[in-house]
Amino acid sequence: MSFDTLDDNRAFAEKFAFPYALLSDPTRALGLACGAADSADATHAKRVTVVLGPDGKVLQIHAKVDAKSHPAALLASL
């Protein structure tokens, strides 16, 4: 999820040929709710991972993410 607009996210996903849609949160509402933003004026989202179950309920929140080690740690926690 980023704070970019839907159009900006769509263009980014198309440029890099992502096979999935990107989430957009230009109002920062979700970012504020999950701790990825400290204020509605934040320019960028913090790296936070929220794992949702099939029912849409939050299963895990990883508030401090190291980009290098996080993928392996996340897979191990799942």
C-alpha positions as CSV (number, residue, x, y, z in Angstrom):
1,M,0.0,0.0,0.0
2,S,1.2,3.5,-0.7
3,F,-0.1,7.0,-0.3
4,D,0.0,7.5,-4.1
5,T,-3.2,7.9,-6.1
6,L,-4.9,5.1,-7.9
7,D,-3.7,6.3,-11.2
8,D,-0.1,6.6,-10.0
9,N,-0.2,3.1,-8.5
10,R,-1.7,1.7,-11.7
11,A,1.0,3.3,-13.8
12,F,3.7,2.0,-11.5
13,A,2.3,-1.6,-11.6
14,E,2.1,-1.5,-15.4
15,K,5.6,-0.1,-15.7
16,F,7.0,-3.0,-13.7
17,A,4.5,-5.6,-15.0
18,F,3.1,-6.5,-11.6
19,P,0.6,-9.4,-11.9
20,Y,-1.5,-7.9,-9.1
21,A,-3.2,-4.6,-8.2
22,L,-1.5,-2.2,-5.7
23,L,-3.4,-0.8,-2.8
24,S,-3.7,3.0,-2.6
25,D,-4.3,5.0,0.5
26,P,-4.1,8.7,-0.5
27,T,-6.1,9.9,2.6
28,R,-3.7,7.9,4.9
29,A,-6.7,6.4,6.8
30,L,-5.5,2.8,6.6
31,G,-1.9,3.9,7.1
32,L,-2.8,5.7,10.3
33,A,-4.9,2.8,11.5
34,C,-2.1,0.2,11.1
35,G,0.8,2.4,12.2
36,A,2.3,3.0,8.7
37,A,1.8,6.8,9.1
38,D,2.3,9.1,12.1
39,S,0.0,11.8,10.7
40,A,-2.4,12.5,7.8
41,D,0.4,14.7,6.4
42,A,3.0,11.9,6.1
43,T,4.6,11.8,2.7
44,H,5.5,8.1,2.7
45,A,4.2,5.0,4.4
46,K,6.5,3.2,6.8
47,R,7.4,-0.3,6.0
48,V,4.8,-2.3,7.9
49,T,3.4,-5.7,7.1
50,V,-0.2,-6.7,8.0
51,V,-1.2,-10.3,7.4
52,L,-4.9,-10.9,6.8
53,G,-6.6,-14.2,7.0
54,P,-9.1,-15.5,4.5
55,D,-11.9,-13.9,6.6
56,G,-10.2,-10.5,6.4
57,K,-9.2,-10.4,10.0
58,V,-5.7,-9.3,11.0
59,L,-3.5,-12.3,11.9
60,Q,-0.2,-10.6,12.3
61,I,1.3,-7.1,12.3
62,H,5.0,-6.6,11.7
63,A,5.6,-3.0,12.7
64,K,9.4,-2.9,12.2
65,V,10.4,-4.4,8.8
66,D,14.0,-4.8,7.6
67,A,13.7,-5.1,3.8
68,K,16.5,-7.6,3.5
69,S,15.5,-10.1,6.2
70,H,11.8,-9.6,6.3
71,P,10.7,-11.9,3.4
72,A,12.3,-15.0,5.0
73,A,11.1,-14.0,8.5
74,L,7.6,-13.5,7.2
75,L,7.5,-16.8,5.4
76,A,8.8,-18.6,8.5
77,S,6.0,-17.0,10.6
78,L,3.3,-18.1,8.2
